[in-house]
């Protein structure tokens, strides 16, 4: 009897079984990627519109002697700043080409240029299309800028954000009256509102200063100006009453108990105990920038 060679049939069955097994394996698992999937990071998890428009701000380094400092941030009603934040956001994302115009108005602290120019350089570095100018007058109070020519000068500049920095000279009047200060602020803001009705206004507080005394032929002595704290409270009260944003520099550097001492012990205040060395004004500018950007980041991460 002739024997049947079963080897070709066996080979065929083995081959078919192998192919079925491979097919089952491929169907049972996920598609093999072309390259390894990278580990997830916080940046990758966040949608692009949640990180590209925010700004990383390094903490401001305060002098080691600064003690009992407060929180540094904008307070009051921040809603008026929304149009500015939105414009800056679009600039950062490349969706808006026009320049945002900011005007900083105030007393000799502003007139010295270093303080506002520090804010200017940081904003330009961050956003690019920002035009930040200052308009300061030595010895000015808010009443100084109620003069028609000064109102006209502010109006002609066509700002989209006004920053008003007063309070030092008001508080150096030894007959200082909080109600008078309040109504003088209201006079200036009202005049600005008539000419620039849609322009947001940010109020800032003074950084702190000393009173000076000289009795007979004795050497001039200095003590912390006690009226500064009252002037700061008046500015913040006005901001709350009129739904304006505010920045409390005085509290950020130590407030009533430590602001002046911090400035003096750090060697940042001039011998007149009212004005500051350049490093002091640079620090003030950095703090204002930080407070502004924190408010901007809060806006873009919630809208």
TORKOL-4160 file (C-alpha; in steps of 0.2 Angstrom, whole numbers, padded with zeros to 4 digits, m for minus):
303
<pt num="1" X="0000" Y="0000" Z="0000"/>
<pt num="2" X="0007" Y="0017" Z="m0004"/>
<pt num="3" X="0010" Y="0029" Z="0011"/>
<pt num="4" X="0003" Y="0047" Z="0010"/>
<pt num="5" X="0016" Y="0060" Z="0013"/>
<pt num="6" X="0007" Y="0072" Z="0026"/>
<pt num="7" X="0022" Y="0084" Z="0028"/>
<pt num="8" X="0015" Y="0097" Z="0016"/>
<pt num="9" X="m0002" Y="0097" Z="0024"/>
<pt num="10" X="0006" Y="0099" Z="0041"/>
<pt num="11" X="0017" Y="0114" Z="0036"/>
<pt num="12" X="0001" Y="0122" Z="0028"/>
<pt num="13" X="m0009" Y="0120" Z="0044"/>
<pt num="14" X="0005" Y="0127" Z="0055"/>
<pt num="15" X="0007" Y="0142" Z="0043"/>
<pt num="16" X="m0012" Y="0145" Z="0044"/>
<pt num="17" X="m0012" Y="0143" Z="0063"/>
<pt num="18" X="0002" Y="0156" Z="0064"/>
<pt num="19" X="m0006" Y="0168" Z="0053"/>
<pt num="20" X="m0023" Y="0167" Z="0063"/>
<pt num="21" X="m0013" Y="0170" Z="0079"/>
<pt num="22" X="m0004" Y="0185" Z="0073"/>
<pt num="23" X="m0020" Y="0192" Z="0066"/>
<pt num="24" X="m0029" Y="0190" Z="0083"/>
<pt num="25" X="m0014" Y="0198" Z="0092"/>
<pt num="26" X="m0015" Y="0214" Z="0081"/>
<pt num="27" X="m0033" Y="0216" Z="0083"/>
<pt num="28" X="m0032" Y="0214" Z="0102"/>
<pt num="29" X="m0020" Y="0228" Z="0106"/>
<pt num="30" X="m0020" Y="0246" Z="0103"/>
<pt num="31" X="m0012" Y="0252" Z="0087"/>
<pt num="32" X="0007" Y="0253" Z="0089"/>
<pt num="33" X="0013" Y="0271" Z="0088"/>
<pt num="34" X="0026" Y="0277" Z="0076"/>
<pt num="35" X="0036" Y="0284" Z="0090"/>
<pt num="36" X="0036" Y="0283" Z="0109"/>
<pt num="37" X="0022" Y="0294" Z="0117"/>
<pt num="38" X="0031" Y="0307" Z="0128"/>
<pt num="39" X="0026" Y="0309" Z="0146"/>
<pt num="40" X="0013" Y="0322" Z="0150"/>
<pt num="41" X="0018" Y="0338" Z="0157"/>
<pt num="42" X="0008" Y="0353" Z="0164"/>
<pt num="43" X="0012" Y="0363" Z="0149"/>
<pt num="44" X="0006" Y="0349" Z="0137"/>
<pt num="45" X="m0010" Y="0346" Z="0147"/>
<pt num="46" X="m0015" Y="0365" Z="0147"/>
<pt num="47" X="m0023" Y="0371" Z="0131"/>
<pt num="48" X="m0012" Y="0384" Z="0121"/>
<pt num="49" X="m0024" Y="0398" Z="0125"/>
<pt num="50" X="m0021" Y="0395" Z="0144"/>
<pt num="51" X="m0002" Y="0397" Z="0144"/>
<pt num="52" X="0003" Y="0407" Z="0129"/>
<pt num="53" X="m0005" Y="0423" Z="0135"/>
<pt num="54" X="0000" Y="0422" Z="0153"/>
<pt num="55" X="0016" Y="0430" Z="0159"/>
<pt num="56" X="0029" Y="0422" Z="0171"/>
<pt num="57" X="0034" Y="0435" Z="0184"/>
<pt num="58" X="0049" Y="0432" Z="0195"/>
<pt num="59" X="0046" Y="0437" Z="0213"/>
<pt num="60" X="0053" Y="0454" Z="0216"/>
<pt num="61" X="0068" Y="0453" Z="0227"/>
<pt num="62" X="0066" Y="0465" Z="0242"/>
<pt num="63" X="0081" Y="0470" Z="0253"/>
<pt num="64" X="0085" Y="0458" Z="0267"/>
<pt num="65" X="0081" Y="0472" Z="0280"/>
<pt num="66" X="0063" Y="0474" Z="0274"/>
<pt num="67" X="0052" Y="0467" Z="0288"/>
<pt num="68" X="0033" Y="0465" Z="0290"/>
<pt num="69" X="0029" Y="0468" Z="0271"/>
<pt num="70" X="0011" Y="0466" Z="0265"/>
<pt num="71" X="0004" Y="0458" Z="0250"/>
<pt num="72" X="0008" Y="0466" Z="0233"/>
<pt num="73" X="m0007" Y="0467" Z="0222"/>
<pt num="74" X="m0020" Y="0478" Z="0214"/>
<pt num="75" X="m0036" Y="0480" Z="0225"/>
<pt num="76" X="m0053" Y="0488" Z="0223"/>
<pt num="77" X="m0064" Y="0485" Z="0207"/>
<pt num="78" X="m0053" Y="0478" Z="0193"/>
<pt num="79" X="m0067" Y="0477" Z="0181"/>
<pt num="80" X="m0062" Y="0494" Z="0173"/>
<pt num="81" X="m0045" Y="0486" Z="0168"/>
<pt num="82" X="m0053" Y="0472" Z="0158"/>
<pt num="83" X="m0052" Y="0481" Z="0141"/>
<pt num="84" X="m0033" Y="0485" Z="0144"/>
<pt num="85" X="m0030" Y="0467" Z="0149"/>
<pt num="86" X="m0039" Y="0460" Z="0134"/>
<pt num="87" X="m0029" Y="0472" Z="0122"/>
<pt num="88" X="m0013" Y="0466" Z="0130"/>
<pt num="89" X="m0018" Y="0448" Z="0129"/>
<pt num="90" X="m0021" Y="0450" Z="0110"/>
<pt num="91" X="m0005" Y="0459" Z="0108"/>
<pt num="92" X="0004" Y="0444" Z="0117"/>
<pt num="93" X="m0004" Y="0432" Z="0106"/>
<pt num="94" X="0000" Y="0442" Z="0090"/>
<pt num="95" X="m0019" Y="0445" Z="0086"/>
<pt num="96" X="m0018" Y="0464" Z="0089"/>
<pt num="97" X="m0005" Y="0476" Z="0081"/>
<pt num="98" X="m0009" Y="0493" Z="0089"/>
<pt num="99" X="0000" Y="0501" Z="0103"/>
<pt num="100" X="m0008" Y="0502" Z="0121"/>
<pt num="101" X="m0005" Y="0520" Z="0127"/>
<pt num="102" X="m0002" Y="0522" Z="0146"/>
<pt num="103" X="0000" Y="0538" Z="0155"/>
<pt num="104" X="0007" Y="0539" Z="0173"/>
<pt num="105" X="0003" Y="0556" Z="0181"/>
<pt num="106" X="0009" Y="0562" Z="0198"/>
<pt num="107" X="0021" Y="0571" Z="0209"/>
<pt num="108" X="0040" Y="0572" Z="0210"/>
<pt num="109" X="0041" Y="0553" Z="0212"/>
<pt num="110" X="0034" Y="0552" Z="0195"/>
<pt num="111" X="0044" Y="0567" Z="0189"/>
<pt num="112" X="0060" Y="0559" Z="0192"/>
<pt num="113" X="0056" Y="0547" Z="0178"/>
<pt num="114" X="0065" Y="0531" Z="0185"/>
<pt num="115" X="0050" Y="0524" Z="0194"/>
<pt num="116" X="0038" Y="0525" Z="0178"/>
<pt num="117" X="0052" Y="0521" Z="0166"/>
<pt num="118" X="0055" Y="0505" Z="0176"/>
<pt num="119" X="0037" Y="0500" Z="0173"/>
<pt num="120" X="0038" Y="0505" Z="0155"/>
<pt num="121" X="0054" Y="0495" Z="0151"/>
<pt num="122" X="0046" Y="0479" Z="0159"/>
<pt num="123" X="0029" Y="0481" Z="0150"/>
<pt num="124" X="0038" Y="0484" Z="0133"/>
<pt num="125" X="0049" Y="0468" Z="0136"/>
<pt num="126" X="0033" Y="0458" Z="0140"/>
<pt num="127" X="0021" Y="0464" Z="0127"/>
<pt num="128" X="0031" Y="0475" Z="0115"/>
<pt num="129" X="0018" Y="0486" Z="0109"/>
<pt num="130" X="0016" Y="0497" Z="0124"/>
<pt num="131" X="0019" Y="0516" Z="0125"/>
<pt num="132" X="0021" Y="0521" Z="0143"/>
<pt num="133" X="0024" Y="0540" Z="0147"/>
<pt num="134" X="0025" Y="0550" Z="0163"/>
<pt num="135" X="0019" Y="0567" Z="0167"/>
<pt num="136" X="0025" Y="0573" Z="0184"/>
<pt num="137" X="0027" Y="0589" Z="0193"/>
<pt num="138" X="0038" Y="0593" Z="0208"/>
<pt num="139" X="0028" Y="0597" Z="0224"/>
<pt num="140" X="0011" Y="0592" Z="0215"/>
<pt num="141" X="m0005" Y="0587" Z="0224"/>
<pt num="142" X="m0020" Y="0580" Z="0214"/>
<pt num="143" X="m0026" Y="0597" Z="0214"/>
<pt num="144" X="m0011" Y="0603" Z="0204"/>
<pt num="145" X="m0018" Y="0594" Z="0189"/>
<pt num="146" X="m0035" Y="0601" Z="0189"/>
<pt num="147" X="m0028" Y="0616" Z="0180"/>
<pt num="148" X="m0036" Y="0617" Z="0162"/>
<pt num="149" X="m0019" Y="0617" Z="0153"/>
<pt num="150" X="m0014" Y="0601" Z="0162"/>
<pt num="151" X="m0031" Y="0592" Z="0159"/>
<pt num="152" X="m0029" Y="0597" Z="0141"/>
<pt num="153" X="m0011" Y="0590" Z="0140"/>
<pt num="154" X="m0018" Y="0573" Z="0147"/>
<pt num="155" X="m0032" Y="0573" Z="0135"/>
<pt num="156" X="m0021" Y="0577" Z="0120"/>
<pt num="157" X="m0010" Y="0562" Z="0124"/>
<pt num="158" X="m0025" Y="0551" Z="0121"/>
<pt num="159" X="m0021" Y="0538" Z="0135"/>
<pt num="160" X="m0030" Y="0521" Z="0136"/>
<pt num="161" X="m0025" Y="0519" Z="0154"/>
<pt num="162" X="m0022" Y="0533" Z="0167"/>
<pt num="163" X="m0011" Y="0530" Z="0183"/>
<pt num="164" X="m0013" Y="0543" Z="0196"/>
<pt num="165" X="0001" Y="0544" Z="0209"/>
<pt num="166" X="m0002" Y="0557" Z="0223"/>
<pt num="167" X="m0003" Y="0558" Z="0242"/>
<pt num="168" X="0015" Y="0562" Z="0247"/>
<pt num="169" X="0013" Y="0581" Z="0246"/>
<pt num="170" X="m0005" Y="0581" Z="0253"/>
<pt num="171" X="0001" Y="0572" Z="0268"/>
<pt num="172" X="0015" Y="0584" Z="0271"/>
<pt num="173" X="0003" Y="0598" Z="0274"/>
<pt num="174" X="0002" Y="0599" Z="0293"/>
<pt num="175" X="m0016" Y="0605" Z="0292"/>
<pt num="176" X="m0020" Y="0589" Z="0282"/>
<pt num="177" X="m0039" Y="0585" Z="0281"/>
<pt num="178" X="m0045" Y="0569" Z="0274"/>
<pt num="179" X="m0061" Y="0576" Z="0268"/>
<pt num="180" X="m0052" Y="0590" Z="0259"/>
<pt num="181" X="m0041" Y="0577" Z="0251"/>
<pt num="182" X="m0055" Y="0566" Z="0246"/>
<pt num="183" X="m0064" Y="0580" Z="0237"/>
<pt num="184" X="m0049" Y="0586" Z="0228"/>
<pt num="185" X="m0046" Y="0569" Z="0221"/>
<pt num="186" X="m0064" Y="0569" Z="0216"/>
<pt num="187" X="m0062" Y="0586" Z="0207"/>
<pt num="188" X="m0047" Y="0579" Z="0197"/>
<pt num="189" X="m0056" Y="0562" Z="0193"/>
<pt num="190" X="m0072" Y="0571" Z="0188"/>
<pt num="191" X="m0063" Y="0583" Z="0176"/>
<pt num="192" X="m0054" Y="0568" Z="0168"/>
<pt num="193" X="m0070" Y="0558" Z="0167"/>
<pt num="194" X="m0078" Y="0573" Z="0157"/>
<pt num="195" X="m0064" Y="0573" Z="0144"/>
<pt num="196" X="m0059" Y="0554" Z="0144"/>
<pt num="197" X="m0075" Y="0545" Z="0150"/>
<pt num="198" X="m0070" Y="0528" Z="0145"/>
<pt num="199" X="m0052" Y="0528" Z="0150"/>
<pt num="200" X="m0049" Y="0517" Z="0166"/>
<pt num="201" X="m0040" Y="0525" Z="0180"/>
<pt num="202" X="m0028" Y="0516" Z="0192"/>
<pt num="203" X="m0024" Y="0525" Z="0209"/>
<pt num="204" X="m0008" Y="0522" Z="0218"/>
<pt num="205" X="m0003" Y="0526" Z="0236"/>
<pt num="206" X="0013" Y="0535" Z="0242"/>
<pt num="207" X="0028" Y="0525" Z="0247"/>
<pt num="208" X="0031" Y="0534" Z="0264"/>
<pt num="209" X="0040" Y="0549" Z="0270"/>
<pt num="210" X="0046" Y="0558" Z="0286"/>
<pt num="211" X="0042" Y="0575" Z="0294"/>
<pt num="212" X="0057" Y="0586" Z="0298"/>
<pt num="213" X="0059" Y="0597" Z="0313"/>
<pt num="214" X="0072" Y="0610" Z="0318"/>
<pt num="215" X="0071" Y="0618" Z="0335"/>
<pt num="216" X="0082" Y="0634" Z="0337"/>
<pt num="217" X="0100" Y="0630" Z="0332"/>
<pt num="218" X="0098" Y="0612" Z="0334"/>
<pt num="219" X="0101" Y="0599" Z="0321"/>
<pt num="220" X="0086" Y="0595" Z="0310"/>
<pt num="221" X="0077" Y="0579" Z="0316"/>
<pt num="222" X="0066" Y="0567" Z="0307"/>
<pt num="223" X="0051" Y="0556" Z="0312"/>
<pt num="224" X="0039" Y="0546" Z="0302"/>
<pt num="225" X="0025" Y="0556" Z="0294"/>
<pt num="226" X="0010" Y="0551" Z="0304"/>
<pt num="227" X="m0002" Y="0558" Z="0290"/>
<pt num="228" X="0004" Y="0546" Z="0277"/>
<pt num="229" X="m0006" Y="0532" Z="0283"/>
<pt num="230" X="m0022" Y="0543" Z="0284"/>
<pt num="231" X="m0019" Y="0549" Z="0266"/>
<pt num="232" X="m0017" Y="0531" Z="0260"/>
<pt num="233" X="m0033" Y="0526" Z="0268"/>
<pt num="234" X="m0042" Y="0541" Z="0260"/>
<pt num="235" X="m0035" Y="0536" Z="0243"/>
<pt num="236" X="m0041" Y="0518" Z="0245"/>
<pt num="237" X="m0058" Y="0524" Z="0252"/>
<pt num="238" X="m0060" Y="0535" Z="0236"/>
<pt num="239" X="m0056" Y="0520" Z="0225"/>
<pt num="240" X="m0069" Y="0509" Z="0234"/>
<pt num="241" X="m0082" Y="0522" Z="0233"/>
<pt num="242" X="m0080" Y="0526" Z="0215"/>
<pt num="243" X="m0076" Y="0508" Z="0209"/>
<pt num="244" X="m0058" Y="0511" Z="0204"/>
<pt num="245" X="m0043" Y="0499" Z="0205"/>
<pt num="246" X="m0030" Y="0504" Z="0217"/>
<pt num="247" X="m0012" Y="0499" Z="0221"/>
<pt num="248" X="m0006" Y="0500" Z="0239"/>
<pt num="249" X="0012" Y="0503" Z="0238"/>
<pt num="250" X="0013" Y="0509" Z="0256"/>
<pt num="251" X="0006" Y="0492" Z="0263"/>
<pt num="252" X="0017" Y="0482" Z="0251"/>
<pt num="253" X="0033" Y="0489" Z="0259"/>
<pt num="254" X="0028" Y="0488" Z="0277"/>
<pt num="255" X="0013" Y="0500" Z="0280"/>
<pt num="256" X="0012" Y="0512" Z="0295"/>
<pt num="257" X="0024" Y="0502" Z="0306"/>
<pt num="258" X="0038" Y="0498" Z="0294"/>
<pt num="259" X="0037" Y="0506" Z="0277"/>
<pt num="260" X="0048" Y="0521" Z="0281"/>
<pt num="261" X="0060" Y="0511" Z="0292"/>
<pt num="262" X="0062" Y="0498" Z="0278"/>
<pt num="263" X="0066" Y="0511" Z="0265"/>
<pt num="264" X="0079" Y="0520" Z="0277"/>
<pt num="265" X="0087" Y="0504" Z="0284"/>
<pt num="266" X="0090" Y="0498" Z="0266"/>
<pt num="267" X="0098" Y="0514" Z="0262"/>
<pt num="268" X="0086" Y="0518" Z="0248"/>
<pt num="269" X="0079" Y="0535" Z="0254"/>
<pt num="270" X="0088" Y="0551" Z="0251"/>
<pt num="271" X="0094" Y="0562" Z="0265"/>
<pt num="272" X="0078" Y="0573" Z="0264"/>
<pt num="273" X="0069" Y="0558" Z="0270"/>
<pt num="274" X="0055" Y="0561" Z="0256"/>
<pt num="275" X="0063" Y="0556" Z="0240"/>
<pt num="276" X="0073" Y="0540" Z="0235"/>
<pt num="277" X="0089" Y="0535" Z="0227"/>
<pt num="278" X="0087" Y="0527" Z="0209"/>
<pt num="279" X="0087" Y="0509" Z="0217"/>
<pt num="280" X="0072" Y="0514" Z="0227"/>
<pt num="281" X="0063" Y="0520" Z="0212"/>
<pt num="282" X="0068" Y="0505" Z="0202"/>
<pt num="283" X="0061" Y="0494" Z="0216"/>
<pt num="284" X="0044" Y="0504" Z="0216"/>
<pt num="285" X="0043" Y="0501" Z="0197"/>
<pt num="286" X="0046" Y="0483" Z="0199"/>
<pt num="287" X="0033" Y="0481" Z="0212"/>
<pt num="288" X="0020" Y="0490" Z="0202"/>
<pt num="289" X="0024" Y="0480" Z="0187"/>
<pt num="290" X="0022" Y="0464" Z="0197"/>
<pt num="291" X="0005" Y="0469" Z="0204"/>
<pt num="292" X="m0001" Y="0474" Z="0187"/>
<pt num="293" X="0004" Y="0457" Z="0179"/>
<pt num="294" X="m0003" Y="0447" Z="0193"/>
<pt num="295" X="m0020" Y="0455" Z="0190"/>
<pt num="296" X="m0017" Y="0452" Z="0171"/>
<pt num="297" X="m0013" Y="0434" Z="0173"/>
<pt num="298" X="m0029" Y="0432" Z="0185"/>
<pt num="299" X="m0039" Y="0439" Z="0171"/>
<pt num="300" X="m0033" Y="0428" Z="0156"/>
<pt num="301" X="m0033" Y="0412" Z="0166"/>
<pt num="302" X="m0052" Y="0415" Z="0170"/>
<pt num="303" X="m0058" Y="0421" Z="0154"/>
